[in-house]
Amino acid sequence: MRREAIGTATWRGATAEVKVLLESQDLILRGGIRARLPRAGISDVVADGDRVRVRVNGEPLVLILGEPEAGRWAEALLKAPPTLAEKLGISAATPALVLGVADDALRAALAGAETEMVGEASALVAVLHDATDLDAAVAVAETVPDLPVWFVYPKGTSGPIGGETVRAHLRERGYIDSKTSAVSDRFTATRYRRRTTG
């Protein structure tokens, strides 16, 4: 889903060279113009030769990216971003066993895609609020070493547990991380798997 390009942007009366990043929730401009624009606010996407014209919350944005890149960006902007459930690989057909207390965003994503039986799970989703939650989740993960585990923890480094603590703890136990995803304004998730040998 993530795309990036170098081009020229015209936004709010300024024109400058920028690096443009398209992420699942935002269109980000870096360089001569800096902005984080929500994808939910993007409309009226049109490829016009070497440029892409869009509106962001009603305001015009023009990106000059060259041909055929402008057409590719227009297609990407028109495509709906994946849902949280899709990013986690969770569905009614591939349910998750949830460990811990999920926030509203995660509960909504998991609606209809949870199981209480570890044998039916295609993944574990472990919600961490502190080191005790991490130890409990690892104990369950050890019983199903073939399943991926999404560890969900608070964003930032000021809380009782964060990404560095989770990574160090899991790598000591033979896990490797392979993917990350924002969950909500407060939480992020990283997928881990047991490292295979041989």
Secondary structure as UniProt FT lines:
FT   STRAND          3..11
FT   TURN            12..13
FT   STRAND          14..22
FT   STRAND          26..31
FT   STRAND          35..38
FT   HELIX           39..41
FT   STRAND          42..48
FT   TURN            49..50
FT   STRAND          51..56
FT   TURN            57..58
FT   STRAND          59..64
FT   TURN            67..68
FT   HELIX           69..78
FT   HELIX           84..88
FT   STRAND          96..99
FT   HELIX           104..110
FT   TURN            111..112
FT   HELIX           118..120
FT   STRAND          123..127
FT   HELIX           131..141
FT   TURN            142..143
FT   TURN            145..146
FT   STRAND          149..154
FT   HELIX           163..172
FT   TURN            173..174
FT   STRAND          175..182
FT   STRAND          187..194
//
